[in-house]
Amino acid sequence: MFRHSANHIDTYYAHSLKDQLVSYAPLQASGHFDVAIIGAGFSGLHTGLRLALAGKKVVILEASRVAWAASGRNGGQAILGWSCDMPPIEKALGHERAKILWDSMVWASKEIQALPVRHGFDVDYRQGHLWTSVLPRREKFLHEWQEEAANKWQYDQLQFINRNEMPEWLGTERYQAGLYDPNGGHLHPLKLAQGLAQAFVQAGGYLHEHSKVTGYISHQNGYRIDCNDTQITADVLVLACNAYIDQLDKPVARKIIPVGNYQVATETLSAELATSLIPKNVCVTDNQFVLDYFRLTPDNRLLFGGGCTYLGGLPKDIAKATRPFINRVFPQLKNVNIDFAWGGHLDITMKRTPDIGGENNRYWMQGYSGHGVLPTLAAARAVSDAILGDESLLSLYQDIHNPSFPPGERLASTIEALGKAWYRLRDFI
Ligand SMILES: Cc1cc2nc3c(=O)[nH]c(=O)nc-3n(C[C@H](O)[C@H](O)[C@H](O)COP(=O)(O)OP(=O)(O)OC[C@H]3O[C@@H](n4cnc5c(N)ncnc54)[C@H](O)[C@@H]3O)c2cc1C
């Protein structure tokens, strides 16, 4: 369904790195690998790096450029937890096993900061996430999560911010309250992907851009993979294709549907104006079902996302579509120009639960449902550990059941859109 372009789309991130993006040659020769990974987003890169460091011969095949899709286009908010929150995970696994997954998320929040230091690259990491409530009646969700996090998951670092304190955090009247997480933060996602790719190659990994995998079959206890008019073989196959998996593996593809999401970057603001919007420079999400998310960049732009689309499309004019969302949070920015506007696709599962699994030496990672910066790292740990012989984390994900969407993308998307319309309505009543 999606067509890959040969280069990055025009995002603020690609623009900010335009002379520093490293290129990797397309696959041109056959060969045998311990592990072949399809897709060079965060899922594929984190997994590849962990396996290459463990001594495996690993190839990553990317249809376009490193982090061409969601990993190079997202809001850069490294927030703890999964899109579905903990209740469905606890329901599927029970408290004790769900706690192990939660702990792996806390691990990911530390590891995302340690990785760049360990491998010598920068991701512009800034500390802090603020979860805000628009509706007074939704303030209770902030209290409930603070209590659940402390009592159930032994995560007691969340700080409740009441309405009187909000001006210290945000230059807007829109929010009733907030919940601050010092272990969340924000970063430049394309810098992270570029750094991971370079660390992977330095660790002995093989990385090929412009190398779209068109099919694979089981072959001599492993897999034979078709790519660029050549074939490679591998003992283990990892699908890290996200919303772009398309026809490559239909059973895996049917667990998710692609949903469009988009954001903008304003022109560079004066330091004074930027600081007045988000004085503590945290990243922000609200707790509406269709949420607004925003943060500042190091060069003082406001990066703002919100709104989503179904059936694979994105608004024709993303800047125009996003402007009303910015105005209702920061009316003081109504005359500020938007320099960049772009979108990408999320891989939504029916219950918003992550879909991470493996069988017959074929693994997959998807279903982040719009929240993947930290979850991709937690999932990569589970899959790479399993490939190296320790299935303890992966077995937890495998016990979370993800139903398949009905065949036919339009029908699946329509069902999802109807469901979402109901929740969107609940954002207003
Ligand atoms: C607009 C937007 C904003 C977001 N904001 C946030 C945020 O602020 N915080 C957060 O936590 N999450 C956010 N997300 C979600 C997050 O970006 C994703 O969950 C995460 O990046 C998924 O990483 P991935 O590696 O699994 O997939 P992707 O990054 O999508 O990578 C998949 C890769 O596979 C490649 N591929 C697919 N098929 C083939 C094939 N046949 N052969 C070779 N290569 C192939 C694609 O080209 C692509 O590069 C956002 C997503 C979007 C779209």
PDBQT file of the ligand as one rigid body, heavy atoms in Angstrom, charges set to zero:
ROOT
HETATM    1  C1  LIG A 501       4.012  11.385  13.370  1.00  0.00    +0.000 C 
HETATM    2  C2  LIG A 501       4.417  10.400  14.450  1.00  0.00    +0.000 A 
HETATM    3  C3  LIG A 501       4.688  10.869  15.730  1.00  0.00    +0.000 A 
HETATM    4  C4  LIG A 501       5.070   9.971  16.731  1.00  0.00    +0.000 A 
HETATM    5  N1  LIG A 501       5.441  10.472  17.946  1.00  0.00    +0.000 NA
HETATM    6  C5  LIG A 501       5.901   9.623  18.907  1.00  0.00    +0.000 A 
HETATM    7  C6  LIG A 501       6.407  10.130  20.127  1.00  0.00    +0.000 A 
HETATM    8  O1  LIG A 501       6.542  11.349  20.336  1.00  0.00    +0.000 OA
HETATM    9  N2  LIG A 501       6.774   9.234  21.093  1.00  0.00    +0.000 N 
HETATM   10  C7  LIG A 501       6.691   7.884  20.880  1.00  0.00    +0.000 A 
HETATM   11  O2  LIG A 501       7.006   7.113  21.798  1.00  0.00    +0.000 OA
HETATM   12  N3  LIG A 501       6.281   7.385  19.693  1.00  0.00    +0.000 NA
HETATM   13  C8  LIG A 501       5.905   8.203  18.692  1.00  0.00    +0.000 A 
HETATM   14  N4  LIG A 501       5.529   7.709  17.483  1.00  0.00    +0.000 N 
HETATM   15  C9  LIG A 501       5.620   6.253  17.256  1.00  0.00    +0.000 C 
HETATM   16  C10 LIG A 501       7.067   5.788  17.016  1.00  0.00    +0.000 C 
HETATM   17  O3  LIG A 501       7.689   6.667  16.121  1.00  0.00    +0.000 OA
HETATM   18  C11 LIG A 501       7.055   4.375  16.435  1.00  0.00    +0.000 C 
HETATM   19  O4  LIG A 501       6.327   3.526  17.288  1.00  0.00    +0.000 OA
HETATM   20  C12 LIG A 501       8.455   3.792  16.265  1.00  0.00    +0.000 C 
HETATM   21  O5  LIG A 501       9.304   4.696  15.599  1.00  0.00    +0.000 OA
HETATM   22  C13 LIG A 501       8.360   2.490  15.492  1.00  0.00    +0.000 C 
HETATM   23  O6  LIG A 501       9.653   2.095  15.112  1.00  0.00    +0.000 OA
HETATM   24  P1  LIG A 501       9.843   0.844  14.166  1.00  0.00    +0.000 P 
HETATM   25  O7  LIG A 501      11.292   0.645  13.970  1.00  0.00    +0.000 OA
HETATM   26  O8  LIG A 501       9.065  -0.305  14.690  1.00  0.00    +0.000 OA
HETATM   27  O9  LIG A 501       9.132   1.260  12.791  1.00  0.00    +0.000 OA
HETATM   28  P2  LIG A 501       9.544   2.331  11.669  1.00  0.00    +0.000 P 
HETATM   29  O10 LIG A 501      10.346   3.417  12.218  1.00  0.00    +0.000 OA
HETATM   30  O11 LIG A 501       8.290   2.686  10.966  1.00  0.00    +0.000 OA
HETATM   31  O12 LIG A 501      10.503   1.519  10.722  1.00  0.00    +0.000 OA
HETATM   32  C14 LIG A 501      10.058   0.496   9.872  1.00  0.00    +0.000 C 
HETATM   33  C15 LIG A 501      11.070   0.451   8.724  1.00  0.00    +0.000 C 
HETATM   34  O13 LIG A 501      10.850  -0.730   7.964  1.00  0.00    +0.000 OA
HETATM   35  C16 LIG A 501      11.119  -0.418   6.621  1.00  0.00    +0.000 C 
HETATM   36  N5  LIG A 501      10.476  -1.436   5.785  1.00  0.00    +0.000 N 
HETATM   37  C17 LIG A 501       9.168  -1.763   5.738  1.00  0.00    +0.000 A 
HETATM   38  N6  LIG A 501       8.955  -2.753   4.862  1.00  0.00    +0.000 NA
HETATM   39  C18 LIG A 501      10.172  -3.070   4.354  1.00  0.00    +0.000 A 
HETATM   40  C19 LIG A 501      10.609  -4.035   3.397  1.00  0.00    +0.000 A 
HETATM   41  N7  LIG A 501       9.743  -4.860   2.774  1.00  0.00    +0.000 N 
HETATM   42  N8  LIG A 501      11.940  -4.111   3.117  1.00  0.00    +0.000 NA
HETATM   43  C20 LIG A 501      12.830  -3.300   3.735  1.00  0.00    +0.000 A 
HETATM   44  N9  LIG A 501      12.450  -2.352   4.639  1.00  0.00    +0.000 NA
HETATM   45  C21 LIG A 501      11.152  -2.251   4.939  1.00  0.00    +0.000 A 
HETATM   46  C22 LIG A 501      10.519   0.975   6.445  1.00  0.00    +0.000 C 
HETATM   47  O14 LIG A 501      11.045   1.636   5.316  1.00  0.00    +0.000 OA
HETATM   48  C23 LIG A 501      10.899   1.628   7.763  1.00  0.00    +0.000 C 
HETATM   49  O15 LIG A 501      12.106   2.346   7.685  1.00  0.00    +0.000 OA
HETATM   50  C24 LIG A 501       5.149   8.570  16.457  1.00  0.00    +0.000 A 
HETATM   51  C25 LIG A 501       4.880   8.106  15.172  1.00  0.00    +0.000 A 
HETATM   52  C26 LIG A 501       4.533   9.007  14.171  1.00  0.00    +0.000 A 
HETATM   53  C27 LIG A 501       4.273   8.482  12.785  1.00  0.00    +0.000 C 
ENDROOT
TORSDOF 0
